[in-house]
Amino acid sequence: QGQFVESGGGLVQPGGSLRLQCSASGFTFSRNAMRWYRQAPGKEREFVAHINSAAGGLVRTYADSVQGRFTISRDNAKNTVYLQMNGLKPEDTAVYYCNTNPPGPHWGQGTQVTVSS
């Protein structure tokens, strides 16, 4: 079962950028599609970005709210998935998590992203 450690969050002004990373272990990373999710205060956890495995053609999909601003990528040699976030908006404020698709039972601690002036 997968274990995940997210990092890279912080406080950034609107329009700024952050790069999140998630180190995964406990499963064959290269064979699994990976996703970023986020959870804002008082809201349900939601899908942000998806990347297939190499066998799946590394197809990427995004939530409409982040399309064109966020980019997901992966490094199978490092068992790591990244989320490059540009043009950040206050509504992007949330705790960001990664997991497989479909998600496994264990979630990491997440990394807090706060977008505020």
Secondary structure, DSSP 8 states (H G I E B T S, - for coil): --EEEEE--EEE-TT--EEEEEEEESS-GGGS-EEEEEE-TTS--EEEEEE--TTTTT-EEE-TTTTTTEEEEEEGGGTEEEEEE-S--GGG-EEEEEEESS--S-----EEEEE--
